[in-house]
């Protein structure tokens, strides 16, 4: 079917497809041969660096953030190839080739950099690669954004506009009419989902494949957030990044859920951990997303609250199922509790990386 679509829109997409598949296959063979002892150590160091330092403000002011560079390239391909006059098949192939080309560009560049580091400075390569990988993680910035919602609620009692403005930065729904409970619920849900998308999933791909792994994951995740929508404009052009993002986050999302369930037990609260496991296993599949339900349901169970439920997108009310059996009315103290659980999850993930680095064999995954 793909070949028929390629033929129907001209010869150059077919040639581009052949080049992309060959190059991506070569990149995969390289990544699969990476030593786990190196990539696990890089992931451990990168998580530590990002939590301690984050992305410095002076660098943001001078050069922006690498994710912004990715976003600019994705937007350019969107303008070039996602034109309404083109057929659905042509728009799908345009999105597929755009994604493949960007994976090849960013994955290939990160592969060259990582290879140079390992060959030129073998004794320090893990530190250097970790420093380059850290900006693709979002543990510190996620904590800051969610904390800002809580702080706005505390600083402006009786005036929810500042808190609505802060939570609107991290969710895509319409929050203009939210009360305190709705604002808190949106912040906690964003914390749970983005723990997977912004922390555990990139760390997972970094631990497996080094710098190219985390860069490719962030590229796919960024493309999904920009063009992976089910609107008329992106239904076809954004289908490839949306589906690939689902695949790449499938295992990390479930791992994140289990980490959220394990974290309370690790800190002497086994009842909360068991409740998180129960709610996650029962409710995770109720979520409209194949992945987001796992960390969100685990968070709801651990905190004994209800997440999910109806919300508005683009002025349209969307009826979504509830996750969890606990309280529906939430306060800013629930953000504090959610952040405490998040910090415990990060500690458990850090300990897990140390354990894997110390005891797993040093060979690649191939």
Secondary structure as GFF3:
##gff-version 3
##sequence-region A 1 366
A	DSSP	alpha_helix	2	8	.	.	.	ID=ss1
A	DSSP	alpha_helix	11	32	.	.	.	ID=ss2
A	DSSP	alpha_helix	36	52	.	.	.	ID=ss3
A	DSSP	alpha_helix	57	63	.	.	.	ID=ss4
A	DSSP	alpha_helix	66	81	.	.	.	ID=ss5
A	DSSP	alpha_helix	88	120	.	.	.	ID=ss6
A	DSSP	alpha_helix	125	134	.	.	.	ID=ss7
A	DSSP	alpha_helix	139	155	.	.	.	ID=ss8
A	DSSP	alpha_helix	161	168	.	.	.	ID=ss9
A	DSSP	alpha_helix	180	195	.	.	.	ID=ss10
A	DSSP	pi_helix	196	200	.	.	.	ID=ss11
A	DSSP	alpha_helix	201	227	.	.	.	ID=ss12
A	DSSP	alpha_helix	239	266	.	.	.	ID=ss13
A	DSSP	alpha_helix	270	283	.	.	.	ID=ss14
A	DSSP	three_ten_helix	284	286	.	.	.	ID=ss15
A	DSSP	alpha_helix	292	303	.	.	.	ID=ss16
A	DSSP	beta_strand	307	308	.	.	.	ID=ss17
A	DSSP	beta_strand	311	313	.	.	.	ID=ss18
A	DSSP	beta_strand	316	318	.	.	.	ID=ss19
A	DSSP	beta_strand	322	323	.	.	.	ID=ss20
A	DSSP	alpha_helix	332	359	.	.	.	ID=ss21
###
